[in-house]
């Protein structure tokens, strides 16, 4: 589960994320839509703390990642995946193969298990 409480992100005087709160149960898939510059990418980068937050807390699998040590955060990130906006997918692979590539290689997950998870 991902739980975000009162998340705010500022870049100097510009408030990009304004009091975002949401709870996403395990297995649920959502879409984040909005115009360019509305904070979609900033929100996604904040979920794994690639982007430090200004205020609020983020929980992943019942662990608050906003207060984790770097070591614990690194471990937690093993269960947080994302595809970057300008990420080049492997054109010779299917969508499923592209999605499951990372857990198969980094976690040594069998192909069938990775496909079942996604």
Phi and psi in degrees as a GROMACS rama.xvg file:
@    title "Ramachandran Plot"
@    xaxis  label "Phi"
@    yaxis  label "Psi"
@TYPE xy
-115.691  128.09  UNK-2
-129.364  125.26  UNK-3
-118.866  127.114  UNK-4
-120.159  115.026  UNK-5
52.2187  43.5395  UNK-6
-72.5859  130.692  UNK-7
-131.889  144.29  UNK-8
-139.608  122.637  UNK-9
-116.195  145.383  UNK-10
-115.748  98.0201  UNK-11
55.4741  -116.456  UNK-12
-88.6617  -5.52124  UNK-13
-92.2497  115.83  UNK-14
-89.4825  110.329  UNK-15
-90.3181  -46.4649  UNK-16
-108.981  126.59  UNK-17
-119.68  93.0958  UNK-18
57.8516  55.6694  UNK-19
-83.7349  127.289  UNK-20
-135.031  128.53  UNK-21
-158.781  151.086  UNK-22
-127.856  123.628  UNK-23
-118.234  109.361  UNK-24
-65.4963  155.528  UNK-25
-55.0021  138.829  UNK-26
86.159  -14.9218  UNK-27
-83.619  138.482  UNK-28
-113.937  136.349  UNK-29
-128.462  163.88  UNK-30
-118.11  137.02  UNK-31
-109.989  114.329  UNK-32
-123.375  155.814  UNK-33
163.292  167.849  UNK-34
-69.6389  164.03  UNK-35
-55.8013  132.924  UNK-36
86.5715  7.13295  UNK-37
-86.3578  -6.17361  UNK-38
106.531  7.81413  UNK-39
-59.3996  -52.1879  UNK-40
-66.2552  -37.6709  UNK-41
-62.7782  -41.2993  UNK-42
-62.0295  -47.1184  UNK-43
-64.7175  -40.4461  UNK-44
-68.3143  -27.6716  UNK-45
-71.9121  -30.9775  UNK-46
-61.0462  -30.0929  UNK-47
-112.186  16.8881  UNK-48
60.1625  27.3919  UNK-49
-67.8448  -23.7973  UNK-50
-119.877  115.364  UNK-51
-65.3963  140.262  UNK-52
-90.0344  155.13  UNK-53
-84.8927  -38.6579  UNK-54
-157.373  151.92  UNK-55
107.445  178.496  UNK-56
-136.66  152.491  UNK-57
-127.762  130.167  UNK-58
-117.917  134.673  UNK-59
-129.057  121.823  UNK-60
52.0562  47.635  UNK-61
65.7603  19.3286  UNK-62
-122.164  130.619  UNK-63
-79.5247  108.743  UNK-64
-80.5327  -20.1472  UNK-65
-69.2314  -13.1318  UNK-66
-117.803  13.2411  UNK-67
-79.8911  152.083  UNK-68
-69.8001  163.71  UNK-69
-59.4211  -38.2055  UNK-70
-65.1282  -47.1887  UNK-71
-67.3366  -36.4541  UNK-72
-64.2585  -40.5059  UNK-73
-59.0577  -42.889  UNK-74
-65.7193  -42.6794  UNK-75
-63.5957  -34.3819  UNK-76
-65.4429  -16.1536  UNK-77
-63.4109  -19.7685  UNK-78
-111.535  13.8585  UNK-79
-122.355  117.166  UNK-80
-117.43  150.89  UNK-81
-156.459  154.85  UNK-82
-112.585  127.76  UNK-83
-69.9626  152.874  UNK-84
-56.5671  -41.5534  UNK-85
-108.67  32.5612  UNK-86
-77.9098  130.985  UNK-87
-88.6552  117.048  UNK-88
-77.9333  161.433  UNK-89
-76.8206  114.013  UNK-90
-68.5673  -21.1886  UNK-91
-86.8581  -0.463971  UNK-92
-112.595  153.908  UNK-93
-72.1332  169.265  UNK-94
-59.0758  -46.1567  UNK-95
-61.2885  -41.6609  UNK-96
-63.5768  -39.5472  UNK-97
-63.9002  -42.2978  UNK-98
-68.1061  -38.2883  UNK-99
-91.0284  -2.56183  UNK-100
-58.863  -49.2847  UNK-101
-62.6684  -51.4892  UNK-102
-64.1368  -29.818  UNK-103
-68.9064  -38.9799  UNK-104
-84.6943  -47.038  UNK-105
-80.4572  -35.2328  UNK-106
-101.848  -0.990393  UNK-107
57.1671  34.4628  UNK-108
-77.378  133.255  UNK-109
-59.2599  148.223  UNK-110
-54.61  -46.8495  UNK-111
-62.0022  -40.18  UNK-112
-66.314  -43.1554  UNK-113
-63.3014  -42.0125  UNK-114
-66.4087  -37.8254  UNK-115
-65.8121  -35.9521  UNK-116
-70.612  -26.2188  UNK-117
